[in-house]
């Protein structure tokens, strides 16, 4: 899954546009709007950015983004009936396609005033990403990334989801290698220069166990605890890992 310089440049553009749209959606979020309205905003923003929504119709997925609230971990489907309220924790997962190349990003946002625990949950999801990011080097392994994410999350009294993982990104949304958010240093798939991977911690306030609901998409925590999600695309280089959206 090593990429050419030309492929990397197209992925980089896709990443920058996708991350910009995600940031705009974070600013759009507020109490009283529906998650459907957020999806409509995403559709318009992606079109304006000159990219295609990567999630729409992907394996039958019906919306442009995944938006997951509180105990929803990932793959929440936007709905006119789902109204955001003060105290909610909202994760948005979004992908884009630029000239045949994919990008994949996620972040979690507070609505109004949230508890100190849930604010720390959001922070730890991002900080655990940075711990894993530091291990994305040629010659390291996916287990080094996963172990770093897991160690940081658990040191902060949270847990990491095991059923869903990060992945390679390029001509497909989900490429090899899989990049778990747990693992053993020195184990797993070897990383190479010029690979692009999406590292995406899913961090729970309670136990790591999750379940998939009857719609076949929405994943929730088994214990009802809140969850946070953070994801960015990373280029592996000899000089160190690079955030492609920067």
SERO-4910 file (N, C-alpha, C, O; in steps of 0.05 Angstrom, whole numbers):
BEGIN
 pado doro    nc1    nc2    nc3   cac1   cac2   cac3    cc1    cc2    cc3    oc1    oc2    oc3
  Unk    A     16    -24      0      0      0      0     17     26      0      7     47      7
  Unk    A     42     23     -8     60     46    -11     50     64    -34     43     54    -55
  Unk    A     49     90    -29     39    109    -49     61    124    -64     82    128    -53
  Unk    A     55    131    -89     74    147   -105     71    177    -96     51    184    -83
  Unk    A     91    194   -103     88    222    -96     63    235   -108     50    251    -95
  Unk    A     55    227   -132     31    238   -145      6    229   -130    -12    245   -126
  Unk    A      5    204   -121    -18    195   -106    -19    209    -79    -41    217    -70
  Unk    A      4    212    -66      4    226    -40     -6    254    -43    -21    264    -25
  Unk    A      0    268    -64     -9    296    -68    -39    297    -71    -52    315    -60
  Unk    A    -51    278    -85    -80    277    -88    -93    270    -61   -114    282    -54
  Unk    A    -82    252    -46    -92    245    -20    -90    270     -2   -109    275     14
  Unk    A    -68    284     -3    -64    308     13    -86    329      8    -97    340     27
  Unk    A    -92    334    -17   -113    353    -24   -140    343    -14   -155    359     -2
  Unk    A   -146    318    -17   -170    306     -7   -172    310     23   -193    317     34
  Unk    A   -150    305     37   -149    308     67   -154    337     75   -169    342     94
  Unk    A   -141    356     62   -144    384     70   -173    393     67   -184    407     84
  Unk    A   -185    385     45   -213    393     40   -232    380     60   -250    393     70
  Unk    A   -227    355     65   -244    340     84   -242    352    112   -262    356    126
  Unk    A   -218    358    121   -213    369    148   -226    396    150   -236    403    171
  Unk    A   -224    412    129   -236    439    130   -267    437    132   -279    452    147
  Unk    A   -279    418    118   -308    414    120   -315    405    148   -335    415    160
  Unk    A   -300    387    160   -305    378    187   -304    401    207   -321    403    225
  Unk    A   -284    418    204   -281    441    222   -306    459    220   -316    469    240
  Unk    A   -315    463    196   -339    479    192   -364    467    204   -381    481    215
  Unk    A   -366    441    203   -389    427    215   -388    430    246   -408    433    259
  Unk    A   -364    429    257   -361    433    286   -371    460    294   -383    463    316
  Unk    A   -366    481    278   -376    508    284   -406    510    280   -419    526    292
  Unk    A   -417    493    262   -446    494    256   -462    481    278   -486    488    282
  Unk    A   -451    462    293   -465    448    314   -476    467    335   -461    485    345
  Unk    A   -501    463    344   -512    478    366   -537    464    376   -548    447    363
  Unk    A   -545    472    400   -569    461    412   -593    468    395   -596    490    385
  Unk    A   -611    448    391   -636    453    377   -637    445    348   -659    445    336
  Unk    A   -614    439    336   -615    430    308   -615    399    307   -607    386    326
  Unk    A   -624    389    284   -625    360    281   -599    350    269   -585    365    256
  Unk    A   -593    325    273   -570    313    260   -574    312    229   -554    311    214
  Unk    A   -598    312    220   -604    313    191   -595    339    180   -584    340    158
  Unk    A   -599    361    195   -590    387    185   -560    388    183   -549    401    165
  Unk    A   -546    375    201   -517    374    200   -508    359    175   -489    366    162
  Unk    A   -522    337    168   -516    322    144   -521    339    119   -505    338    100
  Unk    A   -543    354    118   -548    372     96   -526    393     93   -518    399     70
  Unk    A   -517    404    115   -495    423    115   -469    410    104   -455    422     88
  Unk    A   -465    385    112   -441    370    103   -442    366     72   -422    370     58
  Unk    A   -465    358     62   -469    353     34   -462    378     18   -448    377     -2
  Unk    A   -473    401     27   -468    426     13   -439    435     14   -428    445     -5
  Unk    A   -427    431     38   -399    439     42   -380    422     26   -360    432     14
  Unk    A   -384    396     24   -367    379      8   -369    386    -22   -349    387    -36
  Unk    A   -393    391    -31   -397    399    -59   -382    425    -65   -369    428    -85
  Unk    A   -385    445    -47   -372    470    -50   -341    467    -50   -327    482    -64
  Unk    A   -331    448    -35   -302    443    -34   -292    428    -58   -268    425    -62
  Unk    A   -310    418    -75   -302    405    -99   -294    376    -95   -278    365   -110
  Unk    A   -306    363    -74   -300    335    -69   -327    320    -67   -348    332    -64
  Unk    A   -325    294    -69   -348    276    -67   -350    264    -39   -329    257    -27
  Unk    A   -374    262    -28   -378    249     -2   -371    219     -4   -383    204    -19
  Unk    A   -351    211     11   -342    183     10   -361    163     22   -361    140     14
  Unk    A   -377    172     41   -394    154     56   -421    149     42   -432    127     45
  Unk    A   -431    168     26   -457    165     14   -458    140     -4   -443    138    -23
  Unk    A   -476    122      3   -481     97    -11   -457     77     -8   -457     56    -22
  Unk    A   -439     82     10   -417     64     15   -428     39     30   -436     41     53
  Unk    A   -427     16     16   -440     -8     28   -469     -3     36   -479    -16     54
  Unk    A   -482     15     21   -510     21     27   -515     42     48   -538     46     55
  Unk    A   -494     55     58   -498     76     78   -514     99     67   -508    108     45
  Unk    A   -535    108     81   -554    127     69   -548    157     70   -562    173     59
  Unk    A   -527    165     85   -522    193     89   -494    201     81   -478    185     72
  Unk    A   -488    227     83   -462    238     75   -441    236     97   -417    235     91
  Unk    A   -450    237    122   -432    234    145   -444    214    164   -467    207    163
  Unk    A   -427    206    183   -436    191    206   -436    211    229   -417    226    233
  Unk    A   -458    212    245   -459    230    267   -470    215    291   -493    205    291
  Unk    A   -454    213    312   -459    195    335   -460    212    360   -442    228    366
  Unk    A   -481    208    376   -487    225    399   -486    209    425   -498    188    427
  Unk    A   -470    219    444   -468    208    471   -458    179    472   -435    174    468
  Unk    A   -476    160    477   -468    132    479   -463    119    451   -454     96    450
  Unk    A   -470    133    430   -465    123    403   -436    126    397   -424    148    399
  Unk    A   -423    104    389   -394    104    384   -387    113    356   -373    132    352
  Unk    A   -398     99    337   -394    105    308   -418     98    292   -436     83    301
  Unk    A   -419    108    267   -439    100    247   -467    109    253   -487     96    244
  Unk    A   -470    130    269   -497    141    274   -508    153    249   -494    169    236
  Unk    A   -532    147    242   -545    157    217   -560    183    223   -576    183    241
  Unk    A   -554    204    208   -569    229    213   -599    226    211   -609    210    195
  Unk    A   -613    241    227   -643    238    229   -656    265    235   -645    281    251
  Unk    A   -679    270    224   -694    294    230   -705    293    259   -711    314    270
  Unk    A   -707    269    270   -718    266    297   -697    269    318   -704    273    342
  Unk    A   -671    267    311   -650    269    330   -641    298    334   -627    309    317
  Unk    A   -651    310    355   -646    339    361   -624    342    381   -625    329    403
  Unk    A   -604    358    375   -582    362    394   -590    379    417   -606    398    414
  Unk    A   -580    372    441   -587    387    465   -563    393    482   -541    382    478
  Unk    A   -567    412    500   -545    420    518   -534    396    533   -549    380    544
  Unk    A   -508    393    534   -495    371    548   -488    347    530   -476    328    539
  Unk    A   -497    348    505   -491    326    487   -461    326    479   -448    346    478
  Unk    A   -452    302    473   -425    297    462   -429    286    434   -441    264    431
  Unk    A   -420    300    413   -427    293    385   -401    287    369   -384    304    367
  Unk    A   -400    263    358   -378    255    341   -387    256    312   -408    246    305
  Unk    A   -371    269    295   -376    270    266   -353    255    252   -329    262    256
  Unk    A   -360    236    236   -341    221    219   -347    227    190   -370    225    182
  Unk    A   -327    236    175   -332    245    148   -309    237    129   -286    236    137
  Unk    A   -316    230    105   -296    222     85   -301    237     59   -324    245     53
  Unk    A   -280    241     43   -282    255     18   -266    241     -4   -248    225      2
  Unk    A   -274    245    -29   -260    234    -52   -251    257    -70   -268    273    -78
  Unk    A   -226    259    -76   -215    279    -94   -199    265   -116   -179    252   -111
  Unk    A   -209    267   -141   -196    254   -164   -189    225   -158   -168    215   -165
  Unk    A   -208    211   -146   -206    182   -142   -191    174   -117   -187    150   -112
  Unk    A   -184    193   -100   -169    187    -75   -184    196    -51   -196    218    -50
  Unk    A   -184    179    -30   -200    183     -7   -186    197     16   -161    198     18
  Unk    A   -202    208     34   -193    218     60   -214    211     80   -237    205     73
  Unk    A   -207    210    106   -225    201    127   -218    215    153   -195    212    163
  Unk    A   -237    230    164   -231    246    188   -255    244    208   -277    239    200
  Unk    A   -249    247    233   -269    248    254   -260    265    277   -237    267    283
  Unk    A   -280    277    290   -275    292    315   -300    292    332   -322    287    322
  Unk    A   -297    298    357   -319    299    376   -322    326    388   -302    339    395
  Unk    A   -347    336    390   -352    364    398   -372    365    421   -390    348    422
  Unk    A   -369    384    439   -389    388    460   -411    406    451   -407    425    435
  Unk    A   -435    401    460   -458    419    456   -465    433    482   -472    421    501
  Unk    A   -461    459    481   -466    475    506   -447    467    528   -423    463    523
  Unk    A   -458    465    552   -441    458    576   -442    428    581   -464    417    585
  Unk    A   -419    415    580   -418    386    585   -402    382    611   -389    400    621
  Unk    A   -404    358    621   -391    352    647   -361    351    643   -351    348    620
  Unk    A   -346    355    665   -317    354    664   -307    326    654   -287    325    640
  Unk    A   -321    305    662   -314    278    653   -316    276    623   -298    265    610
  Unk    A   -337    286    612   -341    283    583   -323    302    567   -315    295    545
  Unk    A   -316    325    578   -296    342    565   -269    328    565   -254    329    545
  Unk    A   -262    315    587   -237    301    588   -237    277    569   -217    271    557
  Unk    A   -260    264    566   -263    242    547   -256    252    519   -241    238    504
  Unk    A   -267    275    511   -261    286    484   -231    292    481   -219    286    461
  Unk    A   -220    304    502   -191    311    501   -174    286    499   -154    285    484
  Unk    A   -180    265    514   -164    241    514   -166    226    487   -146    214    479
  Unk    A   -189    227    474   -191    215    448   -171    228    429   -157    213    414
  Unk    A   -169    254    429   -150    268    412   -121    263    421   -103    258    405
  Unk    A   -116    264    447    -89    261    457    -79    232    453    -55    228    448
  Unk    A    -97    213    455    -89    185    449    -82    181    420    -64    166    413
  Unk    A    -96    196    402    -88    196    374    -59    206    371    -44    193    356
  Unk    A    -52    227    385    -25    238    382     -4    219    393     18    218    382
  Unk    A    -11    203    413      7    183    423     12    161    402     35    153    398
  Unk    A     -9    153    388     -6    133    367      8    145    343     24    132    330
  Unk    A      2    170    336     14    184    314     44    184    316     58    181    296
  Unk    A     55    188    340     84    189    344     98    163    337    122    162    332
  Unk    A     83    141    336     94    115    330     91    107    301    100     85    293
  Unk    A     80    125    285     76    118    256    101    124    240    103    145    227
  Unk    A    120    106    242    146    109    229    153     84    214    145     62    221
  Unk    A    169     87    193    179     63    178    194     44    197    211     53    213
  Unk    A    188     19    195    200     -1    213    186     -6    238    191    -26    252
  Unk    A    167     11    246    150      6    269    127    -12    259    124    -18    236
  Unk    A    110    -21    278     88    -38    272     62    -27    282     61    -10    299
  Unk    A     40    -38    271     14    -28    279      9    -32    309     -5    -17    322
  Unk    A     22    -53    320     19    -57    349     32    -35    366     23    -30    388
  Unk    A     53    -22    355     65      1    369     45     24    371     43     37    391
  Unk    A     31     29    349     10     50    349    -12     43    368    -19     59    386
  Unk    A    -23     19    365    -45     11    382    -39     11    412    -55     19    428
  Unk    A    -14      1    418     -6      0    446     -4     28    458    -11     33    481
  Unk    A      6     47    442      8     75    452    -19     87    457    -23    101    477
  Unk    A    -38     83    438    -65     93    442    -78     81    467    -89     95    483
  Unk    A    -76     55    469    -88     41    492    -77     49    518    -91     54    538
  Unk    A    -50     51    519    -37     58    544    -46     86    554    -51     89    578
  Unk    A    -47    105    536    -55    132    544    -84    133    553    -90    145    573
  Unk    A   -102    121    538   -130    121    545   -135    108    572   -149    119    589
  Unk    A   -123     85    576   -127     71    601   -114     84    624   -124     82    647
  Unk    A    -91     98    620    -78    113    641    -96    136    651    -94    145    674
  Unk    A   -114    145    633   -133    166    640   -160    155    649   -180    170    650
  Unk    A   -161    130    655   -185    117    666   -208    113    645   -231    111    653
  Unk    A   -200    112    620   -220    107    599   -213     80    585   -193     67    593
  Unk    A   -229     72    566   -224     47    552   -225     51    522   -237     70    512
  Unk    A   -213     33    506   -213     35    477   -230     12    465   -229    -11    475
  Unk    A   -244     19    444   -261      0    430   -243    -18    414   -223     -9    402
  Unk    A   -249    -44    414   -232    -63    400   -244    -73    373   -230    -83    356
  Unk    A   -271    -71    371   -284    -83    347   -280    -66    322   -284    -77    300
  Unk    A   -273    -41    325   -270    -23    301   -242    -10    303   -233     -3    324
  Unk    A   -229     -8    280   -201     -1    279   -195     20    257   -212     25    240
  Unk    A   -171     31    259   -161     48    237   -153     31    213   -156      7    214
  Unk    A   -142     44    193   -138     30    167   -121     46    148   -116     70    153
  Unk    A   -112     33    127    -99     48    105   -119     64     90   -143     58     90
  Unk    A   -110     84     75   -127    102     59   -113    107     33    -88    110     32
  Unk    A   -128    109     11   -117    114    -15   -137    114    -37   -155    131    -37
  Unk    A   -135     94    -55   -155     92    -76   -181     80    -66   -201     80    -79
  Unk    A   -180     69    -42   -204     59    -28   -206     72     -1   -186     81     10
  Unk    A   -230     73     10   -234     85     36   -221     68     58   -209     80     77
  Unk    A   -223     42     56   -211     24     76   -191      5     62   -199    -14     49
  Unk    A   -165     11     66   -144     -6     55   -129    -19     78   -133    -13    101
  Unk    A   -112    -37     70    -93    -49     90    -71    -28     95    -65    -13     77
  Unk    A    -59    -29    119    -64    -48    141    -86    -38    159    -92    -14    161
  Unk    A    -98    -57    174   -115    -49    196    -97    -38    219    -75    -48    224
  Unk    A   -108    -17    232    -92     -4    253   -109     -4    279   -123     16    284
  Unk    A   -107    -25    295   -123    -26    320   -115     -4    340    -92      6    339
  Unk    A   -133      2    358   -127     21    380   -118      7    405   -121     18    427
  Unk    A   -108    -17    402    -97    -32    425    -76    -50    412    -75    -54    388
  Unk    A    -59    -61    428    -39    -79    417    -14    -82    435    -13    -73    458
  Unk    A      6    -96    424     31   -101    438     54    -89    421     55    -94    397
  Unk    A     71    -73    434     93    -61    419    110    -83    405    116   -104    416
  Unk    A    118    -77    380    134    -96    365    118   -117    350    129   -134    336
  Unk    A     92   -118    354     75   -137    341     57   -123    320     55    -99    319
  Unk    A     45   -139    303     28   -128    282     42   -124    256     64   -134    251
  Unk    A     29   -110    238     38   -106    211     61    -85    210     59    -64    222
  Unk    A     81    -91    194    104    -73    191     95    -48    175     81    -51    155
  Unk    A    104    -25    183     98      0    170    121      8    151    144      4    157
  Unk    A    113     21    128    133     28    108    131     58    101    110     70    104
  Unk    A    153     69     92    153     96     83    133    100     60    130     83     42
  Unk    A    119    123     61     99    131     41     73    115     41     58    115     21
  Unk    A     68    101     63     41     91     68     24    113     80     35    130     94
  Unk    A     -1    112     75    -20    131     87    -40    115    104    -53     96     94
  Unk    A    -42    122    129    -60    107    147    -78    127    162    -71    150    167
  Unk    A   -102    118    169   -120    133    186   -119    121    214   -126     97    218
  Unk    A   -110    136    233   -109    128    261   -134    140    274   -139    164    272
  Unk    A   -151    123    287   -177    133    297   -185    121    323   -201    102    323
  Unk    A   -175    131    345   -184    121    371   -214    126    375   -224    147    370
  Unk    A   -227    105    385   -254    107    395   -252    101    425   -247     78    433
  Unk    A   -257    121    442   -251    119    470   -277    121    486   -294    139    481
  Unk    A   -282    102    504   -306    101    520   -301    110    548   -280    106    560
  Unk    A   -322    123    560   -320    132    588   -322    108    607   -312    109    629
  Unk    A   -336     87    598   -339     63    614   -324     40    603   -300     42    598
  Unk    A   -337     17    600   -324     -7    590   -320     -5    560   -333     10    546
  Unk    A   -302    -22    549   -297    -21    520   -318    -35    503   -319    -31    478
  Unk    A   -336    -51    515   -355    -67    500   -375    -50    485   -385    -30    495
  Unk    A   -381    -59    460   -401    -45    444   -421    -65    432   -416    -89    433
  Unk    A   -442    -54    420   -461    -71    406   -472    -56    382   -473    -31    383
  Unk    A   -480    -70    361   -491    -58    337   -521    -60    339   -532    -81    345
  Unk    A   -535    -38    334   -564    -37    336   -578    -50    312   -565    -58    293
  Unk    A   -604    -52    313   -620    -66    293   -618    -55    265   -623    -69    246
  Unk    A   -611    -29    263   -609    -17    236   -584    -27    221   -581    -21    198
  Unk    A   -567    -42    235   -544    -54    223   -520    -35    221   -499    -42    211
  Unk    A   -524    -10    230   -503     10    228   -494     21    255   -470     19    262
  Unk    A   -512     32    269   -505     47    294   -492     29    315   -503      8    322
  Unk    A   -469     37    324   -454     23    345   -456     39    371   -450     63    371
  Unk    A   -464     26    393   -467     40    418   -451     25    440   -444      2    436
  Unk    A   -445     39    461   -431     26    484   -451      7    497   -474     13    499
  Unk    A   -441    -15    506   -458    -35    518   -468    -26    545   -490    -34    554
  Unk    A   -453     -9    559   -461      0    586   -474     27    586   -481     37    607
  Unk    A   -478     39    563   -491     65    561   -473     89    567   -482    112    567
  Unk    A   -447     84    572   -428    106    576   -423    121    550   -427    111    528
  Unk    A   -415    146    553   -409    163    530   -384    154    516   -366    141    528
  Unk    A   -381    162    491   -358    154    475   -349    178    458   -365    196    451
  Unk    A   -322    179    452   -311    200    436   -294    187    414   -282    166    418
  Unk    A   -292    201    391   -279    190    367   -261    212    355   -270    235    353
  Unk    A   -237    205    348   -219    224    335   -204    209    314   -194    187    318
  Unk    A   -201    222    290   -188    208    267   -175    228    249   -186    249    242
  Unk    A   -150    222    241   -136    238    220   -120    219    203   -113    196    211
  Unk    A   -114    228    178    -98    212    160    -68    220    163    -62    244    166
  Unk    A    -51    200    163    -23    204    170     -5    192    148    -10    170    139
  Unk    A     14    208    139     34    198    120     59    189    135     69    204    152
  Unk    A     68    165    130     92    154    143    116    162    127    119    155    103
  Unk    A    135    176    139    160    185    126    184    179    143    181    175    168
  Unk    A    207    179    131    232    175    146    237    198    166    250    194    187
  Unk    A    227    222    159    231    245    176    212    246    200    215    262    218
  Unk    A    192    229    199    172    229    220    144    229    208    140    235    185
  Unk    A    124    222    224     96    221    214     87    249    207     94    269    220
  Unk    A     69    251    187     60    277    177     29    276    177     17    258    166
  Unk    A     17    297    188    -12    301    186    -18    312    159    -10    334    153
  Unk    A    -33    298    143    -37    305    115    -55    329    112    -55    342     90
  Unk    A    -71    336    131    -89    359    129    -75    385    136    -87    406    132
  Unk    A    -51    384    146    -37    409    154    -23    422    131    -10    443    134
***
